[in-house]
Amino acid sequence: MPAIEVGRICIKQAGRECCTKCVIVDVMDKSFVLVTGPKKLTGVKRRRVNINHIMPLEDKVDVKRGASDDEVSQALEAQGKLDILKD
């Protein structure tokens, strides 16, 4: 299982949004990824995060690279993964 990939659901382990779930939207380089909650669902803003500060889960959502918050929300709803983010 490739752990760090677009669409992977993760738990933030550092920062003010610690212990909340988010979705990887873009892989920037070997150390950083772009994540989003989306903010209206989990409270996680779209931001650049060090990969050492997130813990990938086994769940994955089918989204394209650089997807907007609305596209991520629709994909989560369509695939029935909203309950995973809200736990």
Biopython code that builds the backbone (N, CA, C, O; Angstrom):
import numpy as np
from Bio.PDB.StructureBuilder import StructureBuilder

atoms = [
    (1, "MET", "N", (0.850, -1.186, 0.000)),
    (1, "MET", "CA", (0.000, 0.000, 0.000)),
    (1, "MET", "C", (0.886, 1.237, 0.000)),
    (1, "MET", "O", (1.614, 1.466, 0.966)),
    (2, "PRO", "N", (0.844, 2.037, -1.054)),
    (2, "PRO", "CA", (1.575, 3.309, -0.989)),
    (2, "PRO", "C", (0.888, 4.235, 0.011)),
    (2, "PRO", "O", (-0.280, 4.589, -0.153)),
    (3, "ALA", "N", (1.618, 4.615, 1.030)),
    (3, "ALA", "CA", (0.999, 5.349, 2.131)),
    (3, "ALA", "C", (0.671, 6.786, 1.772)),
    (3, "ALA", "O", (-0.415, 7.268, 2.092)),
    (4, "ILE", "N", (1.584, 7.473, 1.118)),
    (4, "ILE", "CA", (1.381, 8.890, 0.826)),
    (4, "ILE", "C", (1.000, 9.024, -0.639)),
    (4, "ILE", "O", (1.856, 8.969, -1.522)),
    (5, "GLU", "N", (-0.298, 9.200, -0.890)),
    (5, "GLU", "CA", (-0.791, 9.358, -2.259)),
    (5, "GLU", "C", (-2.044, 10.219, -2.233)),
    (5, "GLU", "O", (-2.679, 10.383, -1.191)),
    (6, "VAL", "N", (-2.390, 10.762, -3.384)),
    (6, "VAL", "CA", (-3.564, 11.631, -3.499)),
    (6, "VAL", "C", (-4.816, 10.822, -3.188)),
    (6, "VAL", "O", (-5.026, 9.742, -3.739)),
    (7, "GLY", "N", (-5.651, 11.366, -2.290)),
    (7, "GLY", "CA", (-6.895, 10.715, -1.920)),
    (7, "GLY", "C", (-6.819, 9.920, -0.630)),
    (7, "GLY", "O", (-7.849, 9.474, -0.126)),
    (8, "ARG", "N", (-5.628, 9.732, -0.084)),
    (8, "ARG", "CA", (-5.472, 8.955, 1.157)),
    (8, "ARG", "C", (-6.017, 9.753, 2.337)),
    (8, "ARG", "O", (-5.721, 10.941, 2.468)),
    (9, "ILE", "N", (-6.803, 9.120, 3.189)),
    (9, "ILE", "CA", (-7.322, 9.755, 4.398)),
    (9, "ILE", "C", (-6.274, 9.583, 5.496)),
    (9, "ILE", "O", (-5.749, 8.489, 5.699)),
    (10, "CYS", "N", (-5.975, 10.679, 6.204)),
    (10, "CYS", "CA", (-4.924, 10.688, 7.224)),
    (10, "CYS", "C", (-5.438, 11.323, 8.504)),
    (10, "CYS", "O", (-6.484, 11.973, 8.522)),
    (11, "ILE", "N", (-4.676, 11.120, 9.580)),
    (11, "ILE", "CA", (-4.911, 11.800, 10.849)),
    (11, "ILE", "C", (-3.742, 12.729, 11.094)),
    (11, "ILE", "O", (-2.589, 12.303, 11.043)),
    (12, "LYS", "N", (-4.027, 14.000, 11.359)),
    (12, "LYS", "CA", (-2.965, 14.952, 11.685)),
    (12, "LYS", "C", (-2.468, 14.668, 13.093)),
    (12, "LYS", "O", (-3.267, 14.465, 14.007)),
    (13, "GLN", "N", (-1.154, 14.653, 13.271)),
    (13, "GLN", "CA", (-0.566, 14.324, 14.560)),
    (13, "GLN", "C", (0.163, 15.492, 15.205)),
    (13, "GLN", "O", (0.748, 15.333, 16.276)),
    (14, "ALA", "N", (0.139, 16.651, 14.581)),
    (14, "ALA", "CA", (0.823, 17.816, 15.142)),
    (14, "ALA", "C", (0.065, 19.073, 14.752)),
    (14, "ALA", "O", (-0.709, 19.079, 13.795)),
    (15, "GLY", "N", (0.302, 20.139, 15.511)),
    (15, "GLY", "CA", (-0.306, 21.424, 15.189)),
    (15, "GLY", "C", (-1.647, 21.620, 15.851)),
    (15, "GLY", "O", (-2.101, 20.784, 16.632)),
    (16, "ARG", "N", (-2.272, 22.725, 15.535)),
    (16, "ARG", "CA", (-3.546, 23.061, 16.184)),
    (16, "ARG", "C", (-4.689, 22.175, 15.740)),
    (16, "ARG", "O", (-5.715, 22.110, 16.417)),
    (17, "GLU", "N", (-4.539, 21.499, 14.630)),
    (17, "GLU", "CA", (-5.579, 20.585, 14.147)),
    (17, "GLU", "C", (-5.232, 19.139, 14.469)),
    (17, "GLU", "O", (-5.673, 18.226, 13.770)),
    (18, "CYS", "N", (-4.452, 18.922, 15.508)),
    (18, "CYS", "CA", (-3.997, 17.596, 15.915)),
    (18, "CYS", "C", (-5.193, 16.676, 16.195)),
    (18, "CYS", "O", (-6.203, 17.104, 16.754)),
    (19, "CYS", "N", (-5.063, 15.431, 15.805)),
    (19, "CYS", "CA", (-6.065, 14.380, 16.043)),
    (19, "CYS", "C", (-7.316, 14.527, 15.193)),
    (19, "CYS", "O", (-8.342, 13.922, 15.504)),
    (20, "THR", "N", (-7.256, 15.315, 14.129)),
    (20, "THR", "CA", (-8.391, 15.405, 13.209)),
    (20, "THR", "C", (-8.024, 14.728, 11.896)),
    (20, "THR", "O", (-6.851, 14.612, 11.542)),
    (21, "LYS", "N", (-9.046, 14.287, 11.188)),
    (21, "LYS", "CA", (-8.811, 13.570, 9.932)),
    (21, "LYS", "C", (-8.842, 14.525, 8.755)),
    (21, "LYS", "O", (-9.543, 15.537, 8.772)),
    (22, "CYS", "N", (-8.062, 14.181, 7.721)),
    (22, "CYS", "CA", (-7.972, 15.014, 6.525)),
    (22, "CYS", "C", (-7.709, 14.119, 5.316)),
    (22, "CYS", "O", (-7.488, 12.916, 5.459)),
    (23, "VAL", "N", (-7.734, 14.714, 4.131)),
    (23, "VAL", "CA", (-7.519, 14.001, 2.879)),
    (23, "VAL", "C", (-6.339, 14.639, 2.159)),
    (23, "VAL", "O", (-6.265, 15.863, 2.059)),
    (24, "ILE", "N", (-5.416, 13.823, 1.657)),
    (24, "ILE", "CA", (-4.288, 14.333, 0.874)),
    (24, "ILE", "C", (-4.804, 14.725, -0.509)),
    (24, "ILE", "O", (-5.438, 13.926, -1.197)),
    (25, "VAL", "N", (-4.522, 15.970, -0.906)),
    (25, "VAL", "CA", (-4.995, 16.489, -2.187)),
    (25, "VAL", "C", (-3.859, 16.564, -3.207)),
    (25, "VAL", "O", (-4.104, 16.463, -4.409)),
    (26, "ASP", "N", (-2.629, 16.740, -2.745)),
    (26, "ASP", "CA", (-1.489, 16.876, -3.655)),
    (26, "ASP", "C", (-0.222, 16.458, -2.925)),
    (26, "ASP", "O", (-0.077, 16.715, -1.730)),
    (27, "VAL", "N", (0.697, 15.815, -3.642)),
    (27, "VAL", "CA", (2.013, 15.492, -3.108)),
    (27, "VAL", "C", (2.983, 16.506, -3.694)),
    (27, "VAL", "O", (3.225, 16.506, -4.901)),
    (28, "MET", "N", (3.545, 17.374, -2.848)),
    (28, "MET", "CA", (4.401, 18.453, -3.313)),
    (28, "MET", "C", (5.825, 17.976, -3.589)),
    (28, "MET", "O", (6.355, 18.210, -4.676)),
    (29, "ASP", "N", (6.441, 17.317, -2.628)),
    (29, "ASP", "CA", (7.761, 16.733, -2.801)),
    (29, "ASP", "C", (7.905, 15.592, -1.808)),
    (29, "ASP", "O", (6.906, 15.117, -1.269)),
    (30, "LYS", "N", (9.125, 15.146, -1.555)),
    (30, "LYS", "CA", (9.299, 13.973, -0.690)),
    (30, "LYS", "C", (8.991, 14.251, 0.772)),
    (30, "LYS", "O", (8.869, 13.311, 1.558)),
    (31, "SER", "N", (8.861, 15.525, 1.161)),
    (31, "SER", "CA", (8.626, 15.861, 2.570)),
    (31, "SER", "C", (7.271, 16.493, 2.856)),
    (31, "SER", "O", (6.822, 16.472, 4.002)),
    (32, "PHE", "N", (6.607, 17.054, 1.851)),
    (32, "PHE", "CA", (5.381, 17.807, 2.100)),
    (32, "PHE", "C", (4.232, 17.360, 1.205)),
    (32, "PHE", "O", (4.433, 16.967, 0.056)),
    (33, "VAL", "N", (3.010, 17.430, 1.762)),
    (33, "VAL", "CA", (1.787, 17.166, 1.013)),
    (33, "VAL", "C", (0.798, 18.296, 1.285)),
    (33, "VAL", "O", (0.931, 19.023, 2.270)),
    (34, "LEU", "N", (-0.182, 18.436, 0.417)),
    (34, "LEU", "CA", (-1.259, 19.402, 0.605)),
    (34, "LEU", "C", (-2.477, 18.624, 1.083)),
    (34, "LEU", "O", (-2.908, 17.673, 0.431)),
    (35, "VAL", "N", (-3.035, 19.033, 2.234)),
    (35, "VAL", "CA", (-4.202, 18.343, 2.791)),
    (35, "VAL", "C", (-5.370, 19.302, 2.928)),
    (35, "VAL", "O", (-5.202, 20.521, 2.965)),
    (36, "THR", "N", (-6.553, 18.719, 3.002)),
    (36, "THR", "CA", (-7.764, 19.483, 3.286)),
    (36, "THR", "C", (-8.696, 18.601, 4.089)),
    (36, "THR", "O", (-8.631, 17.374, 4.016)),
    (37, "GLY", "N", (-9.558, 19.236, 4.852)),
    (37, "GLY", "CA", (-10.486, 18.504, 5.719)),
    (37, "GLY", "C", (-11.649, 17.884, 4.987)),
    (37, "GLY", "O", (-11.873, 16.688, 5.176)),
    (38, "PRO", "N", (-12.378, 18.552, 4.207)),
    (38, "PRO", "CA", (-12.557, 19.993, 4.008)),
    (38, "PRO", "C", (-12.963, 20.701, 5.303)),
    (38, "PRO", "O", (-13.495, 20.083, 6.225)),
    (39, "LYS", "N", (-12.706, 21.986, 5.350)),
    (39, "LYS", "CA", (-12.885, 22.784, 6.566)),
    (39, "LYS", "C", (-14.296, 22.675, 7.122)),
    (39, "LYS", "O", (-14.470, 22.583, 8.337)),
    (40, "LYS", "N", (-15.314, 22.684, 6.253)),
    (40, "LYS", "CA", (-16.689, 22.648, 6.768)),
    (40, "LYS", "C", (-17.070, 21.272, 7.323)),
    (40, "LYS", "O", (-18.061, 21.160, 8.045)),
    (41, "LEU", "N", (-16.306, 20.227, 7.001)),
    (41, "LEU", "CA", (-16.595, 18.899, 7.539)),
    (41, "LEU", "C", (-15.792, 18.585, 8.799)),
    (41, "LEU", "O", (-16.357, 18.133, 9.795)),
    (42, "THR", "N", (-14.473, 18.821, 8.763)),
    (42, "THR", "CA", (-13.621, 18.420, 9.880)),
    (42, "THR", "C", (-12.916, 19.576, 10.563)),
    (42, "THR", "O", (-12.379, 19.410, 11.659)),
    (43, "GLY", "N", (-12.907, 20.745, 9.936)),
    (43, "GLY", "CA", (-12.225, 21.890, 10.527)),
    (43, "GLY", "C", (-10.785, 22.044, 10.081)),
    (43, "GLY", "O", (-10.109, 22.981, 10.504)),
    (44, "VAL", "N", (-10.297, 21.143, 9.233)),
    (44, "VAL", "CA", (-8.914, 21.229, 8.752)),
    (44, "VAL", "C", (-8.879, 22.100, 7.503)),
    (44, "VAL", "O", (-9.523, 21.795, 6.500)),
    (45, "LYS", "N", (-8.115, 23.189, 7.578)),
    (45, "LYS", "CA", (-7.963, 24.069, 6.420)),
    (45, "LYS", "C", (-7.046, 23.407, 5.397)),
    (45, "LYS", "O", (-6.252, 22.527, 5.729)),
    (46, "ARG", "N", (-7.173, 23.846, 4.150)),
    (46, "ARG", "CA", (-6.260, 23.397, 3.108)),
    (46, "ARG", "C", (-4.892, 23.995, 3.404)),
    (46, "ARG", "O", (-4.732, 25.215, 3.445)),
    (47, "ARG", "N", (-3.907, 23.126, 3.609)),
    (47, "ARG", "CA", (-2.569, 23.611, 3.959)),
    (47, "ARG", "C", (-1.508, 22.578, 3.631)),
    (47, "ARG", "O", (-1.792, 21.397, 3.432)),
    (48, "ARG", "N", (-0.267, 23.069, 3.582)),
    (48, "ARG", "CA", (0.889, 22.222, 3.351)),
    (48, "ARG", "C", (1.291, 21.595, 4.690)),
    (48, "ARG", "O", (1.372, 22.284, 5.708)),
    (49, "VAL", "N", (1.540, 20.287, 4.678)),
    (49, "VAL", "CA", (1.849, 19.566, 5.907)),
    (49, "VAL", "C", (3.062, 18.666, 5.667)),
    (49, "VAL", "O", (3.196, 18.054, 4.608)),
    (50, "ASN", "N", (3.934, 18.598, 6.657)),
    (50, "ASN", "CA", (5.060, 17.678, 6.618)),
    (50, "ASN", "C", (4.519, 16.260, 6.749)),
    (50, "ASN", "O", (3.631, 16.011, 7.564)),
    (51, "ILE", "N", (5.041, 15.331, 5.961)),
    (51, "ILE", "CA", (4.509, 13.958, 6.000)),
    (51, "ILE", "C", (4.815, 13.273, 7.327)),
    (51, "ILE", "O", (4.178, 12.273, 7.657)),
    (52, "ASN", "N", (5.774, 13.784, 8.094)),
    (52, "ASN", "CA", (6.058, 13.224, 9.410)),
    (52, "ASN", "C", (4.991, 13.605, 10.435)),
    (52, "ASN", "O", (4.953, 13.041, 11.528)),
    (53, "HIS", "N", (4.121, 14.564, 10.087)),
    (53, "HIS", "CA", (3.088, 15.044, 11.000)),
    (53, "HIS", "C", (1.706, 14.485, 10.696)),
    (53, "HIS", "O", (0.716, 14.938, 11.271)),
    (54, "ILE", "N", (1.626, 13.498, 9.793)),
    (54, "ILE", "CA", (0.351, 12.852, 9.495)),
    (54, "ILE", "C", (0.516, 11.337, 9.567)),
    (54, "ILE", "O", (1.602, 10.801, 9.343)),
    (55, "MET", "N", (-0.580, 10.665, 9.882)),
    (55, "MET", "CA", (-0.588, 9.208, 9.920)),
    (55, "MET", "C", (-1.620, 8.715, 8.907)),
    (55, "MET", "O", (-2.821, 8.895, 9.109)),
    (56, "PRO", "N", (-1.158, 8.094, 7.818)),
    (56, "PRO", "CA", (-2.103, 7.620, 6.799)),
    (56, "PRO", "C", (-2.937, 6.448, 7.304)),
    (56, "PRO", "O", (-2.450, 5.586, 8.035)),
    (57, "LEU", "N", (-4.198, 6.438, 6.900)),
    (57, "LEU", "CA", (-5.107, 5.335, 7.221)),
    (57, "LEU", "C", (-5.255, 4.453, 5.983)),
    (57, "LEU", "O", (-4.747, 4.791, 4.914)),
    (58, "GLU", "N", (-5.940, 3.341, 6.125)),
    (58, "GLU", "CA", (-6.122, 2.442, 4.989)),
    (58, "GLU", "C", (-7.159, 2.945, 4.000)),
    (58, "GLU", "O", (-7.174, 2.505, 2.850)),
    (59, "ASP", "N", (-8.027, 3.857, 4.422)),
    (59, "ASP", "CA", (-9.097, 4.353, 3.555)),
    (59, "ASP", "C", (-8.571, 5.340, 2.536)),
    (59, "ASP", "O", (-7.663, 6.124, 2.811)),
    (60, "LYS", "N", (-9.164, 5.287, 1.348)),
    (60, "LYS", "CA", (-8.750, 6.170, 0.256)),
    (60, "LYS", "C", (-9.994, 6.644, -0.488)),
    (60, "LYS", "O", (-10.979, 5.915, -0.603)),
    (61, "VAL", "N", (-9.936, 7.866, -0.988)),
    (61, "VAL", "CA", (-11.022, 8.459, -1.753)),
    (61, "VAL", "C", (-10.505, 8.720, -3.163)),
    (61, "VAL", "O", (-9.359, 9.137, -3.332)),
    (62, "ASP", "N", (-11.325, 8.482, -4.166)),
    (62, "ASP", "CA", (-10.916, 8.736, -5.544)),
    (62, "ASP", "C", (-11.137, 10.200, -5.890)),
    (62, "ASP", "O", (-12.248, 10.604, -6.232)),
    (63, "VAL", "N", (-10.067, 10.998, -5.800)),
    (63, "VAL", "CA", (-10.097, 12.403, -6.197)),
    (63, "VAL", "C", (-8.883, 12.667, -7.074)),
    (63, "VAL", "O", (-7.868, 11.978, -6.977)),
    (64, "LYS", "N", (-9.003, 13.664, -7.922)),
    (64, "LYS", "CA", (-7.873, 14.013, -8.776)),
    (64, "LYS", "C", (-6.921, 14.937, -8.028)),
    (64, "LYS", "O", (-7.292, 15.545, -7.023)),
    (65, "ARG", "N", (-5.721, 15.035, -8.514)),
    (65, "ARG", "CA", (-4.702, 15.879, -7.891)),
    (65, "ARG", "C", (-5.139, 17.340, -7.932)),
    (65, "ARG", "O", (-5.534, 17.852, -8.980)),
    (66, "GLY", "N", (-5.066, 18.003, -6.784)),
    (66, "GLY", "CA", (-5.444, 19.403, -6.703)),
    (66, "GLY", "C", (-6.944, 19.642, -6.641)),
    (66, "GLY", "O", (-7.408, 20.738, -6.956)),
    (67, "ALA", "N", (-7.698, 18.646, -6.245)),
    (67, "ALA", "CA", (-9.162, 18.769, -6.190)),
    (67, "ALA", "C", (-9.580, 19.844, -5.186)),
    (67, "ALA", "O", (-8.931, 20.037, -4.157)),
    (68, "SER", "N", (-10.668, 20.535, -5.499)),
    (68, "SER", "CA", (-11.175, 21.574, -4.602)),
    (68, "SER", "C", (-11.879, 20.931, -3.414)),
    (68, "SER", "O", (-12.146, 19.729, -3.413)),
    (69, "ASP", "N", (-12.178, 21.748, -2.401)),
    (69, "ASP", "CA", (-12.874, 21.247, -1.217)),
    (69, "ASP", "C", (-14.243, 20.676, -1.580)),
    (69, "ASP", "O", (-14.663, 19.664, -1.017)),
    (70, "ASP", "N", (-14.934, 21.316, -2.511)),
    (70, "ASP", "CA", (-16.252, 20.825, -2.929)),
    (70, "ASP", "C", (-16.143, 19.465, -3.618)),
    (70, "ASP", "O", (-16.974, 18.585, -3.394)),
    (71, "GLU", "N", (-15.118, 19.294, -4.456)),
    (71, "GLU", "CA", (-14.920, 18.016, -5.140)),
    (71, "GLU", "C", (-14.592, 16.903, -4.138)),
    (71, "GLU", "O", (-15.061, 15.774, -4.279)),
    (72, "VAL", "N", (-13.784, 17.234, -3.126)),
    (72, "VAL", "CA", (-13.445, 16.251, -2.096)),
    (72, "VAL", "C", (-14.702, 15.883, -1.304)),
    (72, "VAL", "O", (-14.930, 14.707, -1.020)),
    (73, "SER", "N", (-15.516, 16.875, -0.948)),
    (73, "SER", "CA", (-16.757, 16.620, -0.205)),
    (73, "SER", "C", (-17.696, 15.720, -1.004)),
    (73, "SER", "O", (-18.286, 14.789, -0.456)),
    (74, "GLN", "N", (-17.832, 15.999, -2.298)),
    (74, "GLN", "CA", (-18.712, 15.194, -3.140)),
    (74, "GLN", "C", (-18.193, 13.764, -3.263)),
    (74, "GLN", "O", (-18.980, 12.817, -3.237)),
    (75, "ALA", "N", (-16.881, 13.599, -3.398)),
    (75, "ALA", "CA", (-16.300, 12.258, -3.505)),
    (75, "ALA", "C", (-16.490, 11.479, -2.211)),
    (75, "ALA", "O", (-16.793, 10.287, -2.247)),
    (76, "LEU", "N", (-16.317, 12.135, -1.071)),
    (76, "LEU", "CA", (-16.519, 11.477, 0.219)),
    (76, "LEU", "C", (-17.967, 11.026, 0.377)),
    (76, "LEU", "O", (-18.236, 9.923, 0.854)),
    (77, "GLU", "N", (-18.894, 11.890, -0.029)),
    (77, "GLU", "CA", (-20.311, 11.568, 0.083)),
    (77, "GLU", "C", (-20.696, 10.437, -0.866)),
    (77, "GLU", "O", (-21.439, 9.527, -0.496)),
    (78, "ALA", "N", (-20.178, 10.505, -2.102)),
    (78, "ALA", "CA", (-20.517, 9.493, -3.099)),
    (78, "ALA", "C", (-19.984, 8.110, -2.712)),
    (78, "ALA", "O", (-20.607, 7.093, -3.017)),
    (79, "GLN", "N", (-18.838, 8.079, -2.045)),
    (79, "GLN", "CA", (-18.233, 6.799, -1.679)),
    (79, "GLN", "C", (-18.582, 6.369, -0.261)),
    (79, "GLN", "O", (-18.094, 5.344, 0.214)),
    (80, "GLY", "N", (-19.418, 7.143, 0.416)),
    (80, "GLY", "CA", (-19.890, 6.774, 1.740)),
    (80, "GLY", "C", (-18.827, 6.822, 2.823)),
    (80, "GLY", "O", (-18.855, 6.015, 3.753)),
    (81, "LYS", "N", (-17.893, 7.752, 2.717)),
    (81, "LYS", "CA", (-16.789, 7.843, 3.684)),
    (81, "LYS", "C", (-16.921, 9.023, 4.629)),
    (81, "LYS", "O", (-15.978, 9.326, 5.359)),
    (82, "LEU", "N", (-18.069, 9.700, 4.636)),
    (82, "LEU", "CA", (-18.253, 10.851, 5.524)),
    (82, "LEU", "C", (-18.181, 10.440, 6.990)),
    (82, "LEU", "O", (-17.649, 11.178, 7.818)),
    (83, "ASP", "N", (-18.712, 9.268, 7.311)),
    (83, "ASP", "CA", (-18.684, 8.820, 8.696)),
    (83, "ASP", "C", (-17.272, 8.546, 9.193)),
    (83, "ASP", "O", (-17.012, 8.678, 10.389)),
    (84, "ILE", "N", (-16.357, 8.171, 8.314)),
    (84, "ILE", "CA", (-14.957, 7.937, 8.685)),
    (84, "ILE", "C", (-14.301, 9.234, 9.126)),
    (84, "ILE", "O", (-13.549, 9.250, 10.101)),
    (85, "LEU", "N", (-14.580, 10.330, 8.409)),
    (85, "LEU", "CA", (-13.969, 11.622, 8.758)),
    (85, "LEU", "C", (-14.529, 12.196, 10.040)),
    (85, "LEU", "O", (-13.810, 12.877, 10.771)),
    (86, "LYS", "N", (-15.779, 11.944, 10.333)),
    (86, "LYS", "CA", (-16.412, 12.563, 11.485)),
    (86, "LYS", "C", (-16.149, 11.825, 12.801)),
    (86, "LYS", "O", (-16.437, 12.356, 13.874)),
    (87, "ASP", "N", (-15.607, 10.616, 12.727)),
    (87, "ASP", "CA", (-15.326, 9.863, 13.965)),
    (87, "ASP", "C", (-14.225, 10.510, 14.777)),
    (87, "ASP", "O", (-13.866, 10.008, 15.842)),
]
sb = StructureBuilder()
sb.init_structure("model")
sb.init_model(0)
sb.init_chain("A")
sb.init_seg("    ")
for serial, (resi, resn, name, xyz) in enumerate(atoms, 1):
    if name == "N":
        sb.init_residue(resn, " ", resi, " ")
    sb.init_atom(name, np.array(xyz, "f"), 0.0, 1.0, " ", f" {name:<3s}", serial, name[0])
structure = sb.get_structure()
